Amino acid sequence: MNKLEKTLVIVTLVALILKYLTVPGMSLFVVIGLLGLAVLYFYFGFALFNSIGLKRIFKKNHTTKFQNIRSLLLL
């Protein structure tokens, strides 16, 4: 997911630069890049910020150490 995140950031930055240089159609790429980052962080933010790989997200044994922290925050 790290590559996907970097790719979306680069697409967004290039689109912003080209938008300010008045290249037509770059607003769409800015929106697509920012929307892609928002969706990525919304669904996989927990795994990204805790360095859990995409293959290990859905395995139970890799998220058990965060379960205690989550239960403390809910109290």
C-alpha positions as CSV (number, residue, x, y, z in Angstrom):
1,M,0.0,0.0,0.0
2,N,3.0,2.3,0.4
3,K,3.5,2.3,-3.4
4,L,-0.2,3.1,-4.0
5,E,0.0,6.0,-1.5
6,K,3.1,7.4,-3.1
7,T,1.6,7.1,-6.5
8,L,-1.6,8.9,-5.5
9,V,0.4,11.7,-3.9
10,I,2.6,12.1,-7.0
11,V,-0.5,12.1,-9.3
12,T,-2.1,14.8,-7.2
13,L,0.9,17.0,-7.0
14,V,1.6,16.8,-10.7
15,A,-2.1,17.5,-11.5
16,L,-2.0,20.6,-9.1
17,I,1.1,21.9,-10.8
18,L,-0.4,21.4,-14.3
19,K,-3.7,23.0,-13.1
20,Y,-1.9,26.1,-12.1
21,L,-0.2,26.2,-15.4
22,T,-3.7,26.3,-16.9
23,V,-3.7,22.9,-18.6
24,P,-7.3,22.0,-19.3
25,G,-8.8,18.9,-17.5
26,M,-6.3,18.8,-14.6
27,S,-9.0,19.6,-12.0
28,L,-10.4,16.1,-12.7
29,F,-7.0,14.5,-11.9
30,V,-6.7,16.5,-8.7
31,V,-10.1,15.3,-7.6
32,I,-9.3,11.7,-8.5
33,G,-6.0,11.8,-6.7
34,L,-7.4,13.4,-3.5
35,L,-10.4,11.1,-3.6
36,G,-8.2,8.1,-3.9
37,L,-6.1,9.2,-0.9
38,A,-9.2,9.8,1.1
39,V,-10.6,6.3,0.3
40,L,-7.3,4.7,1.0
41,Y,-6.9,6.4,4.4
42,F,-10.5,5.8,5.4
43,Y,-10.5,2.1,4.8
44,F,-6.9,1.2,5.4
45,G,-5.6,4.0,7.6
46,F,-5.3,1.8,10.7
47,A,-3.1,-0.6,8.8
48,L,-1.1,2.1,7.1
49,F,-0.3,4.0,10.3
50,N,0.6,0.8,12.2
51,S,2.8,-0.7,9.5
52,I,0.6,-3.7,8.8
53,G,0.8,-5.1,5.3
54,L,-2.1,-5.6,3.0
55,K,-1.9,-9.4,3.2
56,R,-1.9,-9.3,7.0
57,I,-4.8,-6.9,7.6
58,F,-7.4,-9.6,7.6
59,K,-5.5,-12.1,9.7
60,K,-6.7,-12.2,13.4
61,N,-3.3,-12.7,15.1
62,H,-1.8,-9.5,13.7
63,T,-4.5,-7.2,15.1
64,T,-4.8,-8.7,18.6
65,K,-2.1,-6.5,20.1
66,F,-4.2,-3.5,19.1
67,Q,-7.4,-4.9,20.5
68,N,-6.4,-4.1,24.1
69,I,-5.7,-0.5,23.2
70,R,-9.0,-0.2,21.3
71,S,-10.9,-1.6,24.4
72,L,-9.2,1.0,26.6
73,L,-10.2,3.8,24.3
74,L,-13.8,2.7,24.3
75,L,-14.0,2.8,28.1
